[in-house]
């Protein structure tokens, strides 16, 4: 959860700095639509994975969070 809070703050800060003021509402709306559409798909995939091995969900979640952290560390966003 701590990583998600930090990530949301970083994404919001980058959007506010890089997107022109007159387009910020559209960009935020588009971003929210994409994330809200991904939530049921994630639940569906998680349910399908848990049918085989419930522990694999936590392994998969940890692996994807690790990849997210690596992307954030090597991204040029850190220089903003």
C-alpha positions as CSV (number, residue, x, y, z in Angstrom):
1,X,0.0,0.0,0.0
2,X,2.9,2.4,0.8
3,X,4.2,1.9,-2.8
4,X,0.8,2.7,-4.2
5,X,0.5,5.9,-2.3
6,X,3.9,7.0,-3.3
7,X,3.2,6.0,-6.9
8,X,0.0,8.0,-7.0
9,X,1.7,11.1,-5.7
10,X,4.5,10.8,-8.3
11,X,2.1,10.3,-11.2
12,X,-0.1,13.2,-10.1
13,X,2.9,15.5,-9.7
14,X,4.3,14.5,-13.1
15,X,0.9,15.1,-14.8
16,X,0.6,18.5,-13.2
17,X,4.0,19.5,-14.3
18,X,4.0,18.2,-17.9
19,X,0.4,18.5,-19.0
20,X,-0.9,22.0,-20.0
21,X,-3.5,23.4,-17.7
22,X,-6.3,23.4,-20.3
23,X,-5.8,19.6,-20.9
24,X,-5.3,18.4,-17.3
25,X,-8.9,17.5,-16.9
26,X,-9.0,15.4,-20.1
27,X,-5.7,13.6,-19.2
28,X,-6.9,12.9,-15.7
29,X,-10.3,11.6,-17.0
30,X,-8.6,9.4,-19.5
31,X,-6.2,8.0,-16.9
32,X,-9.1,7.3,-14.5
33,X,-11.1,5.5,-17.2
34,X,-8.1,3.2,-18.1
35,X,-7.5,2.4,-14.4
36,X,-11.2,1.8,-13.7
37,X,-11.4,-0.5,-16.7
38,X,-8.4,-2.5,-15.6
39,X,-9.8,-3.2,-12.1
40,X,-12.4,-5.8,-13.2
41,X,-9.9,-7.4,-15.6
42,X,-7.4,-7.8,-12.7
43,X,-10.0,-9.4,-10.5
44,X,-10.9,-11.8,-13.3
45,X,-7.3,-12.8,-13.9
46,X,-6.7,-13.1,-10.2
47,X,-9.7,-15.3,-9.9
48,X,-8.5,-17.5,-12.7
49,X,-5.0,-17.8,-11.2
50,X,-6.4,-18.6,-7.7
51,X,-8.2,-21.6,-9.2
52,X,-4.8,-23.2,-9.8
53,X,-2.8,-22.0,-6.8
54,X,-3.9,-19.3,-4.3
55,X,-0.4,-18.6,-3.2
56,X,0.6,-17.7,-6.8
57,X,-1.5,-14.6,-6.6
58,X,0.8,-13.1,-4.0
59,X,3.9,-14.2,-5.9
60,X,2.5,-12.6,-9.1
61,X,1.5,-9.4,-7.2
62,X,5.0,-9.1,-5.7
63,X,6.7,-9.7,-9.0
64,X,4.6,-7.0,-10.8
65,X,5.2,-4.5,-7.9
66,X,9.0,-5.3,-8.2
67,X,8.9,-4.6,-12.0
68,X,7.0,-1.3,-11.3
69,X,9.7,-0.2,-8.8
70,X,12.5,-1.1,-11.3
71,X,10.7,1.0,-14.0
72,X,10.3,3.9,-11.6
73,X,14.0,3.8,-10.7
74,X,15.3,3.7,-14.3
75,X,12.7,6.1,-15.7
76,X,13.6,9.7,-16.6
77,X,10.7,10.8,-14.5
78,X,13.0,10.7,-11.5
79,X,14.8,13.7,-12.9
80,X,11.8,15.9,-12.9
